[in-house]
C-alpha cells in the first residue's frame, strides 16, 4: 500500500508511483481530508467526559474464593 497526501494547485496532477507498482493494477482514490486539529482542547475534554462516566460498583462486600475459581470439575 502506498499513501501520499498532496495539495494540488491545478485540476490535473501526475503521481510518481514506486517501481514495484509498474505493470500492476493500481486503484487511485481521491478524498478531501478535513484540516482540523483532532487533538484540540475541546475534543479532549469531550472525550474525557464521555469515557470517564461509567457505573461505579461497590466491591466492599465482594469475596473471592480462589479454590472455587480454579475448580474445573
mmCIF file of the N, C-alpha and C atoms, coordinates in Angstrom:
data_MODEL
# 
_entry.id   MODEL 
# 
loop_
_atom_site.group_PDB 
_atom_site.id 
_atom_site.type_symbol 
_atom_site.label_atom_id 
_atom_site.label_alt_id 
_atom_site.label_comp_id 
_atom_site.label_asym_id 
_atom_site.label_entity_id 
_atom_site.label_seq_id 
_atom_site.pdbx_PDB_ins_code 
_atom_site.Cartn_x 
_atom_site.Cartn_y 
_atom_site.Cartn_z 
_atom_site.occupancy 
_atom_site.B_iso_or_equiv 
_atom_site.pdbx_formal_charge 
_atom_site.auth_seq_id 
_atom_site.auth_comp_id 
_atom_site.auth_asym_id 
_atom_site.auth_atom_id 
_atom_site.pdbx_PDB_model_num 
ATOM 1   N N  . UNK A 1 1  ? 0.841   -1.170  0.000   1.00 0.00 ? 1  UNK A N  1 
ATOM 2   C CA . UNK A 1 1  ? 0.000   0.000   0.000   1.00 0.00 ? 1  UNK A CA 1 
ATOM 3   C C  . UNK A 1 1  ? 0.886   1.232   0.000   1.00 0.00 ? 1  UNK A C  1 
ATOM 4   N N  . UNK A 1 2  ? 0.476   2.201   -0.757  1.00 0.00 ? 2  UNK A N  1 
ATOM 5   C CA . UNK A 1 2  ? 1.231   3.439   -0.902  1.00 0.00 ? 2  UNK A CA 1 
ATOM 6   C C  . UNK A 1 2  ? 0.290   4.593   -0.629  1.00 0.00 ? 2  UNK A C  1 
ATOM 7   N N  . UNK A 1 3  ? 0.617   5.455   0.312   1.00 0.00 ? 3  UNK A N  1 
ATOM 8   C CA . UNK A 1 3  ? -0.227  6.588   0.660   1.00 0.00 ? 3  UNK A CA 1 
ATOM 9   C C  . UNK A 1 3  ? 0.590   7.866   0.544   1.00 0.00 ? 3  UNK A C  1 
ATOM 10  N N  . UNK A 1 4  ? -0.019  8.856   -0.078  1.00 0.00 ? 4  UNK A N  1 
ATOM 11  C CA . UNK A 1 4  ? 0.656   10.142  -0.204  1.00 0.00 ? 4  UNK A CA 1 
ATOM 12  C C  . UNK A 1 4  ? -0.393  11.236  -0.128  1.00 0.00 ? 4  UNK A C  1 
ATOM 13  N N  . UNK A 1 5  ? -0.180  12.216  0.721   1.00 0.00 ? 5  UNK A N  1 
ATOM 14  C CA . UNK A 1 5  ? -1.089  13.344  0.840   1.00 0.00 ? 5  UNK A CA 1 
ATOM 15  C C  . UNK A 1 5  ? -0.504  14.512  0.059   1.00 0.00 ? 5  UNK A C  1 
ATOM 16  N N  . UNK A 1 6  ? -1.323  15.080  -0.828  1.00 0.00 ? 6  UNK A N  1 
ATOM 17  C CA . UNK A 1 6  ? -0.871  16.202  -1.642  1.00 0.00 ? 6  UNK A CA 1 
ATOM 18  C C  . UNK A 1 6  ? -1.898  17.324  -1.569  1.00 0.00 ? 6  UNK A C  1 
ATOM 19  N N  . UNK A 1 7  ? -1.462  18.512  -1.921  1.00 0.00 ? 7  UNK A N  1 
ATOM 20  C CA . UNK A 1 7  ? -2.358  19.655  -2.078  1.00 0.00 ? 7  UNK A CA 1 
ATOM 21  C C  . UNK A 1 7  ? -2.179  20.117  -3.521  1.00 0.00 ? 7  UNK A C  1 
ATOM 22  N N  . UNK A 1 8  ? -3.094  19.722  -4.418  1.00 0.00 ? 8  UNK A N  1 
ATOM 23  C CA . UNK A 1 8  ? -2.925  20.068  -5.831  1.00 0.00 ? 8  UNK A CA 1 
ATOM 24  C C  . UNK A 1 8  ? -3.136  21.562  -6.074  1.00 0.00 ? 8  UNK A C  1 
ATOM 25  N N  . UNK A 1 9  ? -2.376  22.099  -7.036  1.00 0.00 ? 9  UNK A N  1 
ATOM 26  C CA . UNK A 1 9  ? -2.548  23.506  -7.394  1.00 0.00 ? 9  UNK A CA 1 
ATOM 27  C C  . UNK A 1 9  ? -3.254  23.665  -8.738  1.00 0.00 ? 9  UNK A C  1 
ATOM 28  N N  . UNK A 1 10 ? -3.683  22.540  -9.327  1.00 0.00 ? 10 UNK A N  1 
ATOM 29  C CA . UNK A 1 10 ? -4.478  22.575  -10.553 1.00 0.00 ? 10 UNK A CA 1 
ATOM 30  C C  . UNK A 1 10 ? -5.352  21.328  -10.595 1.00 0.00 ? 10 UNK A C  1 
ATOM 31  N N  . UNK A 1 11 ? -6.236  21.244  -11.603 1.00 0.00 ? 11 UNK A N  1 
ATOM 32  C CA . UNK A 1 11 ? -7.153  20.110  -11.702 1.00 0.00 ? 11 UNK A CA 1 
ATOM 33  C C  . UNK A 1 11 ? -6.470  18.855  -12.228 1.00 0.00 ? 11 UNK A C  1 
ATOM 34  N N  . UNK A 1 12 ? -5.293  18.991  -12.786 1.00 0.00 ? 12 UNK A N  1 
ATOM 35  C CA . UNK A 1 12 ? -4.569  17.852  -13.342 1.00 0.00 ? 12 UNK A CA 1 
ATOM 36  C C  . UNK A 1 12 ? -3.300  17.624  -12.523 1.00 0.00 ? 12 UNK A C  1 
ATOM 37  N N  . UNK A 1 13 ? -3.067  16.365  -12.128 1.00 0.00 ? 13 UNK A N  1 
ATOM 38  C CA . UNK A 1 13 ? -1.872  16.046  -11.344 1.00 0.00 ? 13 UNK A CA 1 
ATOM 39  C C  . UNK A 1 13 ? -1.180  14.821  -11.920 1.00 0.00 ? 13 UNK A C  1 
ATOM 40  N N  . UNK A 1 14 ? 0.085   14.669  -11.625 1.00 0.00 ? 14 UNK A N  1 
ATOM 41  C CA . UNK A 1 14 ? 0.863   13.496  -12.003 1.00 0.00 ? 14 UNK A CA 1 
ATOM 42  C C  . UNK A 1 14 ? 1.362   12.851  -10.719 1.00 0.00 ? 14 UNK A C  1 
ATOM 43  N N  . UNK A 1 15 ? 1.214   11.533  -10.639 1.00 0.00 ? 15 UNK A N  1 
ATOM 44  C CA . UNK A 1 15 ? 1.623   10.807  -9.439  1.00 0.00 ? 15 UNK A CA 1 
ATOM 45  C C  . UNK A 1 15 ? 2.805   9.910   -9.784  1.00 0.00 ? 15 UNK A C  1 
ATOM 46  N N  . UNK A 1 16 ? 3.876   10.013  -9.027  1.00 0.00 ? 16 UNK A N  1 
ATOM 47  C CA . UNK A 1 16 ? 5.027   9.130   -9.183  1.00 0.00 ? 16 UNK A CA 1 
ATOM 48  C C  . UNK A 1 16 ? 4.850   7.952   -8.243  1.00 0.00 ? 16 UNK A C  1 
ATOM 49  N N  . UNK A 1 17 ? 4.706   6.751   -8.827  1.00 0.00 ? 17 UNK A N  1 
ATOM 50  C CA . UNK A 1 17 ? 4.499   5.536   -8.037  1.00 0.00 ? 17 UNK A CA 1 
ATOM 51  C C  . UNK A 1 17 ? 5.819   4.818   -7.809  1.00 0.00 ? 17 UNK A C  1 
ATOM 52  N N  . UNK A 1 18 ? 5.896   3.986   -6.783  1.00 0.00 ? 18 UNK A N  1 
ATOM 53  C CA . UNK A 1 18 ? 7.087   3.159   -6.577  1.00 0.00 ? 18 UNK A CA 1 
ATOM 54  C C  . UNK A 1 18 ? 7.292   2.214   -7.764  1.00 0.00 ? 18 UNK A C  1 
ATOM 55  N N  . UNK A 1 19 ? 8.522   1.825   -8.008  1.00 0.00 ? 19 UNK A N  1 
ATOM 56  C CA . UNK A 1 19 ? 8.862   0.999   -9.171  1.00 0.00 ? 19 UNK A CA 1 
ATOM 57  C C  . UNK A 1 19 ? 8.131   -0.336  -9.173  1.00 0.00 ? 19 UNK A C  1 
ATOM 58  N N  . UNK A 1 20 ? 7.871   -0.924  -8.005  1.00 0.00 ? 20 UNK A N  1 
ATOM 59  C CA . UNK A 1 20 ? 7.209   -2.228  -7.969  1.00 0.00 ? 20 UNK A CA 1 
ATOM 60  C C  . UNK A 1 20 ? 5.726   -2.145  -8.307  1.00 0.00 ? 20 UNK A C  1 
ATOM 61  N N  . UNK A 1 21 ? 5.177   -0.944  -8.484  1.00 0.00 ? 21 UNK A N  1 
ATOM 62  C CA . UNK A 1 21 ? 3.777   -0.783  -8.886  1.00 0.00 ? 21 UNK A CA 1 
ATOM 63  C C  . UNK A 1 21 ? 3.628   -0.794  -10.406 1.00 0.00 ? 21 UNK A C  1 
ATOM 64  N N  . UNK A 1 22 ? 4.720   -0.665  -11.151 1.00 0.00 ? 22 UNK A N  1 
ATOM 65  C CA . UNK A 1 22 ? 4.668   -0.632  -12.608 1.00 0.00 ? 22 UNK A CA 1 
ATOM 66  C C  . UNK A 1 22 ? 4.206   -1.983  -13.125 1.00 0.00 ? 22 UNK A C  1 
ATOM 67  N N  . UNK A 1 23 ? 3.181   -1.980  -13.978 1.00 0.00 ? 23 UNK A N  1 
ATOM 68  C CA . UNK A 1 23 ? 2.637   -3.210  -14.548 1.00 0.00 ? 23 UNK A CA 1 
ATOM 69  C C  . UNK A 1 23 ? 1.567   -3.865  -13.693 1.00 0.00 ? 23 UNK A C  1 
ATOM 70  N N  . UNK A 1 24 ? 1.266   -3.305  -12.546 1.00 0.00 ? 24 UNK A N  1 
ATOM 71  C CA . UNK A 1 24 ? 0.255   -3.859  -11.641 1.00 0.00 ? 24 UNK A CA 1 
ATOM 72  C C  . UNK A 1 24 ? -1.042  -3.060  -11.767 1.00 0.00 ? 24 UNK A C  1 
ATOM 73  N N  . UNK A 1 25 ? -2.139  -3.653  -11.303 1.00 0.00 ? 25 UNK A N  1 
ATOM 74  C CA . UNK A 1 25 ? -3.414  -2.942  -11.231 1.00 0.00 ? 25 UNK A CA 1 
ATOM 75  C C  . UNK A 1 25 ? -3.348  -2.010  -10.022 1.00 0.00 ? 25 UNK A C  1 
ATOM 76  N N  . UNK A 1 26 ? -3.540  -0.729  -10.250 1.00 0.00 ? 26 UNK A N  1 
ATOM 77  C CA . UNK A 1 26 ? -3.442  0.271   -9.191  1.00 0.00 ? 26 UNK A CA 1 
ATOM 78  C C  . UNK A 1 26 ? -4.758  1.028   -9.116  1.00 0.00 ? 26 UNK A C  1 
ATOM 79  N N  . UNK A 1 27 ? -5.290  1.181   -7.923  1.00 0.00 ? 27 UNK A N  1 
ATOM 80  C CA . UNK A 1 27 ? -6.520  1.946   -7.704  1.00 0.00 ? 27 UNK A CA 1 
ATOM 81  C C  . UNK A 1 27 ? -6.146  3.278   -7.066  1.00 0.00 ? 27 UNK A C  1 
ATOM 82  N N  . UNK A 1 28 ? -6.652  4.344   -7.642  1.00 0.00 ? 28 UNK A N  1 
ATOM 83  C CA . UNK A 1 28 ? -6.410  5.684   -7.114  1.00 0.00 ? 28 UNK A CA 1 
ATOM 84  C C  . UNK A 1 28 ? -7.729  6.212   -6.564  1.00 0.00 ? 28 UNK A C  1 
ATOM 85  N N  . UNK A 1 29 ? -7.729  6.613   -5.314  1.00 0.00 ? 29 UNK A N  1 
ATOM 86  C CA . UNK A 1 29 ? -8.915  7.153   -4.655  1.00 0.00 ? 29 UNK A CA 1 
ATOM 87  C C  . UNK A 1 29 ? -8.571  8.556   -4.172  1.00 0.00 ? 29 UNK A C  1 
ATOM 88  N N  . UNK A 1 30 ? -9.394  9.530   -4.544  1.00 0.00 ? 30 UNK A N  1 
ATOM 89  C CA . UNK A 1 30 ? -9.161  10.913  -4.117  1.00 0.00 ? 30 UNK A CA 1 
ATOM 90  C C  . UNK A 1 30 ? -10.168 11.275  -3.034  1.00 0.00 ? 30 UNK A C  1 
ATOM 91  N N  . UNK A 1 31 ? -9.674  11.655  -1.879  1.00 0.00 ? 31 UNK A N  1 
ATOM 92  C CA . UNK A 1 31 ? -10.507 12.018  -0.733  1.00 0.00 ? 31 UNK A CA 1 
ATOM 93  C C  . UNK A 1 31 ? -10.037 13.373  -0.221  1.00 0.00 ? 31 UNK A C  1 
ATOM 94  N N  . UNK A 1 32 ? -10.986 14.238  0.059   1.00 0.00 ? 32 UNK A N  1 
ATOM 95  C CA . UNK A 1 32 ? -10.635 15.528  0.649   1.00 0.00 ? 32 UNK A CA 1 
ATOM 96  C C  . UNK A 1 32 ? -10.536 15.342  2.160   1.00 0.00 ? 32 UNK A C  1 
ATOM 97  N N  . UNK A 1 33 ? -9.365  15.615  2.705   1.00 0.00 ? 33 UNK A N  1 
ATOM 98  C CA . UNK A 1 33 ? -9.157  15.485  4.141   1.00 0.00 ? 33 UNK A CA 1 
ATOM 99  C C  . UNK A 1 33 ? -9.513  16.794  4.820   1.00 0.00 ? 33 UNK A C  1 
ATOM 100 N N  . UNK A 1 34 ? -10.194 16.689  5.921   1.00 0.00 ? 34 UNK A N  1 
ATOM 101 C CA . UNK A 1 34 ? -10.524 17.886  6.692   1.00 0.00 ? 34 UNK A CA 1 
ATOM 102 C C  . UNK A 1 34 ? -9.280  18.349  7.432   1.00 0.00 ? 34 UNK A C  1 
ATOM 103 N N  . UNK A 1 35 ? -9.057  19.619  7.388   1.00 0.00 ? 35 UNK A N  1 
ATOM 104 C CA . UNK A 1 35 ? -7.902  20.187  8.072   1.00 0.00 ? 35 UNK A CA 1 
ATOM 105 C C  . UNK A 1 35 ? -8.341  20.685  9.441   1.00 0.00 ? 35 UNK A C  1 
ATOM 106 N N  . UNK A 1 36 ? -8.470  19.743  10.369  1.00 0.00 ? 36 UNK A N  1 
ATOM 107 C CA . UNK A 1 36 ? -8.882  20.110  11.714  1.00 0.00 ? 36 UNK A CA 1 
ATOM 108 C C  . UNK A 1 36 ? -7.948  19.460  12.719  1.00 0.00 ? 36 UNK A C  1 
ATOM 109 N N  . UNK A 1 37 ? -7.803  20.094  13.816  1.00 0.00 ? 37 UNK A N  1 
ATOM 110 C CA . UNK A 1 37 ? -6.939  19.595  14.872  1.00 0.00 ? 37 UNK A CA 1 
ATOM 111 C C  . UNK A 1 37 ? -7.710  18.563  15.690  1.00 0.00 ? 37 UNK A C  1 
ATOM 112 N N  . UNK A 1 38 ? -7.365  17.279  15.519  1.00 0.00 ? 38 UNK A N  1 
ATOM 113 C CA . UNK A 1 38 ? -8.090  16.231  16.242  1.00 0.00 ? 38 UNK A CA 1 
ATOM 114 C C  . UNK A 1 38 ? -7.701  16.185  17.716  1.00 0.00 ? 38 UNK A C  1 
ATOM 115 N N  . UNK A 1 39 ? -6.653  16.902  18.094  1.00 0.00 ? 39 UNK A N  1 
ATOM 116 C CA . UNK A 1 39 ? -6.201  16.912  19.479  1.00 0.00 ? 39 UNK A CA 1 
ATOM 117 C C  . UNK A 1 39 ? -6.529  18.234  20.167  1.00 0.00 ? 39 UNK A C  1 
ATOM 118 N N  . UNK A 1 40 ? -7.573  18.910  19.700  1.00 0.00 ? 40 UNK A N  1 
ATOM 119 C CA . UNK A 1 40 ? -7.930  20.197  20.295  1.00 0.00 ? 40 UNK A CA 1 
ATOM 120 C C  . UNK A 1 40 ? -8.367  20.003  21.747  1.00 0.00 ? 40 UNK A C  1 
ATOM 121 N N  . UNK A 1 41 ? -8.244  21.056  22.507  1.00 0.00 ? 41 UNK A N  1 
ATOM 122 C CA . UNK A 1 41 ? -8.587  21.003  23.935  1.00 0.00 ? 41 UNK A CA 1 
ATOM 123 C C  . UNK A 1 41 ? -10.062 20.676  24.133  1.00 0.00 ? 41 UNK A C  1 
ATOM 124 N N  . UNK A 1 42 ? -10.924 21.233  23.270  1.00 0.00 ? 42 UNK A N  1 
ATOM 125 C CA . UNK A 1 42 ? -12.361 20.964  23.376  1.00 0.00 ? 42 UNK A CA 1 
ATOM 126 C C  . UNK A 1 42 ? -12.654 19.480  23.150  1.00 0.00 ? 42 UNK A C  1 
ATOM 127 N N  . UNK A 1 43 ? -11.993 18.889  22.169  1.00 0.00 ? 43 UNK A N  1 
ATOM 128 C CA . UNK A 1 43 ? -12.221 17.472  21.889  1.00 0.00 ? 43 UNK A CA 1 
ATOM 129 C C  . UNK A 1 43 ? -11.688 16.604  23.031  1.00 0.00 ? 43 UNK A C  1 
ATOM 130 N N  . UNK A 1 44 ? -10.549 16.956  23.582  1.00 0.00 ? 44 UNK A N  1 
ATOM 131 C CA . UNK A 1 44 ? -10.004 16.193  24.710  1.00 0.00 ? 44 UNK A CA 1 
ATOM 132 C C  . UNK A 1 44 ? -10.953 16.204  25.896  1.00 0.00 ? 44 UNK A C  1 
ATOM 133 N N  . UNK A 1 45 ? -11.523 17.371  26.190  1.00 0.00 ? 45 UNK A N  1 
ATOM 134 C CA . UNK A 1 45 ? -12.463 17.461  27.301  1.00 0.00 ? 45 UNK A CA 1 
ATOM 135 C C  . UNK A 1 45 ? -13.702 16.629  27.029  1.00 0.00 ? 45 UNK A C  1 
ATOM 136 N N  . UNK A 1 46 ? -14.183 16.654  25.780  1.00 0.00 ? 46 UNK A N  1 
ATOM 137 C CA . UNK A 1 46 ? -15.370 15.888  25.420  1.00 0.00 ? 46 UNK A CA 1 
ATOM 138 C C  . UNK A 1 46 ? -15.107 14.389  25.559  1.00 0.00 ? 46 UNK A C  1 
ATOM 139 N N  . UNK A 1 47 ? -13.978 13.922  25.062  1.00 0.00 ? 47 UNK A N  1 
ATOM 140 C CA . UNK A 1 47 ? -13.630 12.503  25.166  1.00 0.00 ? 47 UNK A CA 1 
ATOM 141 C C  . UNK A 1 47 ? -13.470 12.110  26.624  1.00 0.00 ? 47 UNK A C  1 
ATOM 142 N N  . UNK A 1 48 ? -12.814 12.945  27.396  1.00 0.00 ? 48 UNK A N  1 
ATOM 143 C CA . UNK A 1 48 ? -12.632 12.666  28.818  1.00 0.00 ? 48 UNK A CA 1 
ATOM 144 C C  . UNK A 1 48 ? -13.971 12.574  29.532  1.00 0.00 ? 48 UNK A C  1 
ATOM 145 N N  . UNK A 1 49 ? -14.876 13.472  29.222  1.00 0.00 ? 49 UNK A N  1 
ATOM 146 C CA . UNK A 1 49 ? -16.185 13.483  29.869  1.00 0.00 ? 49 UNK A CA 1 
ATOM 147 C C  . UNK A 1 49 ? -17.004 12.262  29.475  1.00 0.00 ? 49 UNK A C  1 
ATOM 148 N N  . UNK A 1 50 ? -16.974 11.894  28.204  1.00 0.00 ? 50 UNK A N  1 
ATOM 149 C CA . UNK A 1 50 ? -17.779 10.765  27.725  1.00 0.00 ? 50 UNK A CA 1 
ATOM 150 C C  . UNK A 1 50 ? -17.271 9.446   28.297  1.00 0.00 ? 50 UNK A C  1 
ATOM 151 N N  . UNK A 1 51 ? -15.950 9.242   28.313  1.00 0.00 ? 51 UNK A N  1 
ATOM 152 C CA . UNK A 1 51 ? -15.411 7.948   28.705  1.00 0.00 ? 51 UNK A CA 1 
ATOM 153 C C  . UNK A 1 51 ? -15.079 7.823   30.186  1.00 0.00 ? 51 UNK A C  1 
ATOM 154 N N  . UNK A 1 52 ? -15.223 8.879   30.965  1.00 0.00 ? 52 UNK A N  1 
ATOM 155 C CA . UNK A 1 52 ? -14.974 8.751   32.399  1.00 0.00 ? 52 UNK A CA 1 
ATOM 156 C C  . UNK A 1 52 ? -16.263 8.546   33.183  1.00 0.00 ? 52 UNK A C  1 
ATOM 157 N N  . UNK A 1 53 ? -17.398 8.634   32.531  1.00 0.00 ? 53 UNK A N  1 
ATOM 158 C CA . UNK A 1 53 ? -18.682 8.405   33.198  1.00 0.00 ? 53 UNK A CA 1 
ATOM 159 C C  . UNK A 1 53 ? -19.086 6.946   33.024  1.00 0.00 ? 53 UNK A C  1 
ATOM 160 N N  . UNK A 1 54 ? -18.680 6.125   33.935  1.00 0.00 ? 54 UNK A N  1 
ATOM 161 C CA . UNK A 1 54 ? -19.035 4.719   33.890  1.00 0.00 ? 54 UNK A CA 1 
ATOM 162 C C  . UNK A 1 54 ? -19.643 4.344   35.237  1.00 0.00 ? 54 UNK A C  1 
ATOM 163 N N  . UNK A 1 55 ? -20.487 3.329   35.243  1.00 0.00 ? 55 UNK A N  1 
ATOM 164 C CA . UNK A 1 55 ? -21.136 2.968   36.509  1.00 0.00 ? 55 UNK A CA 1 
ATOM 165 C C  . UNK A 1 55 ? -20.118 2.483   37.541  1.00 0.00 ? 55 UNK A C  1 
ATOM 166 N N  . UNK A 1 56 ? -20.285 2.933   38.732  1.00 0.00 ? 56 UNK A N  1 
ATOM 167 C CA . UNK A 1 56 ? -19.412 2.526   39.836  1.00 0.00 ? 56 UNK A CA 1 
ATOM 168 C C  . UNK A 1 56 ? -20.016 1.292   40.510  1.00 0.00 ? 56 UNK A C  1 
ATOM 169 N N  . UNK A 1 57 ? -19.178 0.350   40.875  1.00 0.00 ? 57 UNK A N  1 
ATOM 170 C CA . UNK A 1 57 ? -19.622 -0.887  41.505  1.00 0.00 ? 57 UNK A CA 1 
ATOM 171 C C  . UNK A 1 57 ? -19.035 -0.946  42.909  1.00 0.00 ? 57 UNK A C  1 
ATOM 172 N N  . UNK A 1 58 ? -19.878 -1.228  43.873  1.00 0.00 ? 58 UNK A N  1 
ATOM 173 C CA . UNK A 1 58 ? -19.436 -1.344  45.257  1.00 0.00 ? 58 UNK A CA 1 
ATOM 174 C C  . UNK A 1 58 ? -18.891 -2.751  45.477  1.00 0.00 ? 58 UNK A C  1 
ATOM 175 N N  . UNK A 1 59 ? -17.597 -2.870  45.674  1.00 0.00 ? 59 UNK A N  1 
ATOM 176 C CA . UNK A 1 59 ? -16.955 -4.169  45.870  1.00 0.00 ? 59 UNK A CA 1 
ATOM 177 C C  . UNK A 1 59 ? -16.542 -4.400  47.322  1.00 0.00 ? 59 UNK A C  1 
ATOM 178 N N  . UNK A 1 60 ? -17.074 -3.648  48.242  1.00 0.00 ? 60 UNK A N  1 
ATOM 179 C CA . UNK A 1 60 ? -16.673 -3.787  49.639  1.00 0.00 ? 60 UNK A CA 1 
ATOM 180 C C  . UNK A 1 60 ? -17.096 -5.127  50.229  1.00 0.00 ? 60 UNK A C  1 
ATOM 181 N N  . UNK A 1 61 ? -18.201 -5.708  49.766  1.00 0.00 ? 61 UNK A N  1 
ATOM 182 C CA . UNK A 1 61 ? -18.674 -6.988  50.301  1.00 0.00 ? 61 UNK A CA 1 
ATOM 183 C C  . UNK A 1 61 ? -18.352 -8.159  49.378  1.00 0.00 ? 61 UNK A C  1 
ATOM 184 N N  . UNK A 1 62 ? -17.553 -7.917  48.362  1.00 0.00 ? 62 UNK A N  1 
ATOM 185 C CA . UNK A 1 62 ? -17.193 -8.969  47.422  1.00 0.00 ? 62 UNK A CA 1 
ATOM 186 C C  . UNK A 1 62 ? -16.139 -9.875  48.045  1.00 0.00 ? 62 UNK A C  1 
ATOM 187 N N  . UNK A 1 63 ? -16.358 -11.188 47.930  1.00 0.00 ? 63 UNK A N  1 
ATOM 188 C CA . UNK A 1 63 ? -15.394 -12.158 48.440  1.00 0.00 ? 63 UNK A CA 1 
ATOM 189 C C  . UNK A 1 63 ? -15.005 -13.085 47.301  1.00 0.00 ? 63 UNK A C  1 
ATOM 190 N N  . UNK A 1 64 ? -13.715 -13.295 47.139  1.00 0.00 ? 64 UNK A N  1 
ATOM 191 C CA . UNK A 1 64 ? -13.190 -14.129 46.074  1.00 0.00 ? 64 UNK A CA 1 
ATOM 192 C C  . UNK A 1 64 ? -12.678 -15.428 46.674  1.00 0.00 ? 64 UNK A C  1 
ATOM 193 N N  . UNK A 1 65 ? -13.198 -16.543 46.179  1.00 0.00 ? 65 UNK A N  1 
ATOM 194 C CA . UNK A 1 65 ? -12.773 -17.865 46.639  1.00 0.00 ? 65 UNK A CA 1 
ATOM 195 C C  . UNK A 1 65 ? -11.888 -18.472 45.554  1.00 0.00 ? 65 UNK A C  1 
ATOM 196 N N  . UNK A 1 66 ? -10.588 -18.458 45.793  1.00 0.00 ? 66 UNK A N  1 
ATOM 197 C CA . UNK A 1 66 ? -9.637  -18.942 44.795  1.00 0.00 ? 66 UNK A CA 1 
ATOM 198 C C  . UNK A 1 66 ? -9.849  -20.427 44.484  1.00 0.00 ? 66 UNK A C  1 
ATOM 199 N N  . UNK A 1 67 ? -10.168 -21.224 45.485  1.00 0.00 ? 67 UNK A N  1 
ATOM 200 C CA . UNK A 1 67 ? -10.395 -22.655 45.271  1.00 0.00 ? 67 UNK A CA 1 
ATOM 201 C C  . UNK A 1 67 ? -11.589 -22.879 44.348  1.00 0.00 ? 67 UNK A C  1 
ATOM 202 N N  . UNK A 1 68 ? -12.655 -22.132 44.559  1.00 0.00 ? 68 UNK A N  1 
ATOM 203 C CA . UNK A 1 68 ? -13.840 -22.272 43.716  1.00 0.00 ? 68 UNK A CA 1 
ATOM 204 C C  . UNK A 1 68 ? -13.548 -21.800 42.289  1.00 0.00 ? 68 UNK A C  1 
ATOM 205 N N  . UNK A 1 69 ? -12.751 -20.765 42.153  1.00 0.00 ? 69 UNK A N  1 
ATOM 206 C CA . UNK A 1 69 ? -12.438 -20.230 40.832  1.00 0.00 ? 69 UNK A CA 1 
ATOM 207 C C  . UNK A 1 69 ? -11.595 -21.201 40.021  1.00 0.00 ? 69 UNK A C  1 
ATOM 208 N N  . UNK A 1 70 ? -10.758 -21.999 40.689  1.00 0.00 ? 70 UNK A N  1 
ATOM 209 C CA . UNK A 1 70 ? -9.892  -22.942 39.987  1.00 0.00 ? 70 UNK A CA 1 
ATOM 210 C C  . UNK A 1 70 ? -10.452 -24.355 39.956  1.00 0.00 ? 70 UNK A C  1 
ATOM 211 N N  . UNK A 1 71 ? -11.672 -24.549 40.397  1.00 0.00 ? 71 UNK A N  1 
ATOM 212 C CA . UNK A 1 71 ? -12.297 -25.874 40.395  1.00 0.00 ? 71 UNK A CA 1 
ATOM 213 C C  . UNK A 1 71 ? -12.992 -26.079 39.048  1.00 0.00 ? 71 UNK A C  1 
ATOM 214 N N  . UNK A 1 72 ? -12.362 -26.865 38.164  1.00 0.00 ? 72 UNK A N  1 
ATOM 215 C CA . UNK A 1 72 ? -12.892 -27.063 36.814  1.00 0.00 ? 72 UNK A CA 1 
ATOM 216 C C  . UNK A 1 72 ? -13.692 -28.345 36.671  1.00 0.00 ? 72 UNK A C  1 
ATOM 217 N N  . UNK A 1 73 ? -13.877 -29.105 37.719  1.00 0.00 ? 73 UNK A N  1 
ATOM 218 C CA . UNK A 1 73 ? -14.591 -30.381 37.611  1.00 0.00 ? 73 UNK A CA 1 
ATOM 219 C C  . UNK A 1 73 ? -16.040 -30.245 37.946  1.00 0.00 ? 73 UNK A C  1 
# 
